[in-house]
């Protein structure tokens, strides 16, 4: 499955995968507002076996088929997970 990847101009390391280039019709307006300008990064041929840096390719394919897009969130900051106790 071919997909097209866009990065957010507002949120670092936030990426949007689409099944059709420049077709944002299925992406909710609130998500587009959060992303800001979606800058094209690359075209990619996805298979369930393909290794991706921070996403499971099977989940990406399912999102593209079911919702018409897949949103890759930035990695969690481990410092935010730390609990400060008095």
Backbone bond lengths (Angstrom), bond angles and torsions (degrees), N, CA, C in turn:
res aa  C-N    CA-C-N  psi(-1)  N-CA   C-N-CA  omega(-1)  CA-C   N-CA-C  phi
1 X - - - 1.453 - - 1.524 108.66 -
2 X 1.299 116.03 130.07 1.457 121.31 178.03 1.531 108.76 -84.88
3 X 1.340 116.32 139.92 1.463 119.86 174.89 1.524 108.97 -139.92
4 X 1.324 114.06 164.63 1.462 122.23 -176.48 1.522 107.44 -126.72
5 X 1.317 116.10 130.81 1.461 121.35 -172.66 1.524 109.95 -111.97
6 X 1.337 114.39 134.92 1.465 122.65 -179.41 1.519 108.67 -126.86
7 X 1.333 116.56 144.58 1.462 120.04 176.04 1.521 109.53 -107.87
8 X 1.305 114.48 153.40 1.457 122.19 -179.45 1.523 110.68 -79.87
9 X 1.324 115.95 143.07 1.466 120.03 174.62 1.528 110.96 -86.60
10 X 1.342 117.06 -14.66 1.464 120.73 -176.96 1.525 113.70 -103.29
11 X 1.318 116.88 -35.50 1.466 121.16 -175.24 1.522 109.40 -115.91
12 X 1.325 115.68 117.03 1.453 120.25 179.97 1.528 110.59 -63.69
13 X 1.306 116.53 137.87 1.461 125.25 177.72 1.531 113.93 63.86
14 X 1.327 117.02 25.71 1.467 122.74 173.80 1.525 106.84 -104.08
15 X 1.334 115.89 121.53 1.463 121.08 -175.68 1.516 111.09 -125.48
16 X 1.320 115.76 143.55 1.456 123.29 179.07 1.524 108.55 -117.53
17 X 1.330 115.92 126.47 1.467 122.43 177.58 1.523 107.95 -102.83
18 X 1.328 116.69 133.81 1.465 122.23 178.66 1.529 110.32 -127.49
19 X 1.338 117.19 148.32 1.464 119.81 177.92 1.533 113.40 -79.61
20 X 1.338 117.00 -18.23 1.468 121.53 179.09 1.528 108.29 -131.46
21 X 1.306 116.33 135.86 1.459 120.33 -177.30 1.522 111.29 -62.81
22 X 1.324 115.04 131.02 1.465 124.38 176.44 1.529 113.77 60.58
23 X 1.328 118.53 21.23 1.468 122.03 178.22 1.530 108.70 -105.93
24 X 1.323 115.91 94.24 1.460 122.64 -176.69 1.528 112.05 -97.38
25 X 1.320 118.22 13.93 1.469 123.02 -174.03 1.525 113.15 -58.10
26 X 1.328 118.51 -34.83 1.468 121.51 -177.28 1.529 113.21 -87.73
27 X 1.314 117.52 -7.56 1.466 121.42 -177.02 1.524 108.96 -84.01
28 X 1.348 117.70 124.87 1.464 120.04 179.69 1.535 111.99 -57.89
29 X 1.321 115.67 144.02 1.468 121.45 -178.13 1.526 111.72 -57.73
30 X 1.328 117.48 -39.55 1.467 120.71 -179.07 1.530 110.97 -63.23
31 X 1.308 116.78 -35.18 1.466 120.53 177.14 1.525 110.50 -68.54
32 X 1.311 117.05 -41.30 1.463 120.17 178.26 1.528 110.68 -64.31
33 X 1.335 117.07 -36.62 1.471 120.48 176.69 1.523 110.18 -64.66
34 X 1.324 116.66 -41.76 1.460 121.66 -179.96 1.521 111.07 -64.88
35 X 1.331 116.35 -38.45 1.472 120.83 -178.74 1.514 113.12 -73.51
36 X 1.311 117.11 -29.91 1.459 119.38 -172.43 1.514 108.65 76.77
37 X 1.315 116.94 -142.33 1.460 120.55 177.91 1.519 109.04 -74.77
38 X 1.326 116.16 127.65 1.464 121.13 177.58 1.524 108.14 -90.06
39 X 1.316 116.08 110.12 1.467 121.52 -177.84 1.525 109.96 -95.41
40 X 1.333 116.53 124.95 1.459 121.18 -179.64 1.522 110.35 -61.86
41 X 1.340 115.69 132.28 1.460 121.42 -179.88 1.526 111.08 -108.66
42 X 1.348 116.09 -52.46 1.461 118.77 -176.05 1.517 112.79 -167.37
43 X 1.317 114.43 162.50 1.461 123.54 172.34 1.529 106.21 -104.14
44 X 1.337 116.43 140.14 1.458 120.14 -174.76 1.519 110.31 -141.33
45 X 1.322 116.33 138.88 1.465 121.64 173.73 1.528 106.95 -92.89
46 X 1.330 116.01 115.68 1.465 121.36 -177.23 1.516 111.24 -100.22
47 X 1.324 115.57 137.36 1.457 122.98 168.66 1.524 105.83 -132.83
48 X 1.333 118.71 157.76 1.468 119.68 178.94 1.530 112.83 -58.29
49 X 1.318 117.50 -25.70 1.467 121.24 -178.26 1.527 113.08 -84.67
50 X 1.310 117.35 -15.62 1.467 120.67 -175.47 1.524 110.76 -66.24
51 X 1.314 116.07 134.09 1.466 121.91 178.06 1.527 108.99 -87.57
52 X 1.321 115.53 130.00 1.460 121.77 175.16 1.523 108.07 -115.22
53 X 1.315 116.70 155.88 1.463 121.18 -175.37 1.527 112.76 -62.66
54 X 1.339 118.13 -48.01 1.460 119.69 -173.99 1.517 113.53 -135.15
55 X 1.302 117.54 20.89 1.464 120.07 178.68 1.520 108.55 -144.54
56 X 1.316 115.27 152.95 1.459 121.25 175.72 1.526 107.54 -87.14
57 X 1.319 117.21 122.61 1.466 120.16 -174.51 1.525 112.45 -60.32
58 X 1.331 118.17 -33.95 1.469 120.36 177.91 1.529 110.71 -64.97
59 X 1.338 117.37 -38.27 1.472 121.33 177.35 1.528 110.75 -67.46
60 X 1.319 116.64 -39.47 1.466 120.59 178.58 1.529 109.55 -62.80
61 X 1.323 116.72 -47.35 1.467 121.22 179.50 1.524 110.45 -60.16
62 X 1.338 117.17 -44.60 1.471 120.82 179.28 1.525 110.81 -61.13
63 X 1.328 117.55 -43.91 1.464 121.12 178.50 1.519 112.21 -61.93
64 X 1.316 116.26 -42.23 1.466 120.45 179.31 1.526 110.97 -63.66
65 X 1.328 116.50 -40.35 1.464 120.49 -178.50 1.525 112.50 -75.75
66 X 1.338 117.61 -38.45 1.464 121.39 -175.06 1.526 113.60 -86.23
67 X 1.340 117.19 -40.98 1.466 120.88 -175.35 1.521 113.94 -108.82
68 X 1.321 116.30 -18.60 1.457 119.72 -176.99 1.518 113.30 89.20
69 X 1.347 117.00 5.55 1.460 122.02 175.83 1.525 108.50 -165.68
70 X 1.331 115.99 165.63 1.463 121.96 172.99 1.517 106.47 -138.84
71 X 1.321 116.44 133.44 1.459 121.84 179.89 1.522 109.38 -107.31
72 X 1.329 116.52 121.53 1.462 121.73 175.82 1.520 107.90 -98.64
73 X 1.315 115.28 114.41 1.460 121.60 -177.69 1.528 110.88 -79.49
74 X 1.336 116.90 157.09 1.466 120.09 174.78 1.529 109.60 -63.74
75 X 1.328 117.49 155.28 1.467 119.33 177.60 1.524 110.21 -64.53
76 X 1.322 114.55 150.88 1.470 119.08 177.82 1.521 109.77 -69.12
77 X 1.314 115.24 146.28 1.459 121.38 175.52 1.526 107.27 -87.17
78 X 1.338 118.68 116.16 1.465 119.98 -177.73 1.524 113.10 -59.78
79 X 1.329 117.41 -26.15 1.465 119.84 178.94 1.525 111.38 -67.02
80 X 1.335 117.41 -29.09 1.459 120.19 178.30 1.524 111.53 -70.00
81 X 1.319 117.04 -22.76 1.459 121.36 179.98 1.522 112.68 -82.80
82 X 1.323 117.05 -13.22 1.467 120.28 -178.59 1.521 109.63 -76.48
83 X 1.303 115.35 137.64 1.463 121.28 178.71 1.530 108.76 -103.46
84 X 1.303 115.76 129.59 1.459 120.52 177.27 1.518 107.39 -95.63
85 X 1.317 115.76 122.51 1.466 119.76 178.43 1.517 109.01 -113.42
86 X 1.320 116.07 139.98 1.476 118.93 -178.47 1.502 112.95 -70.53
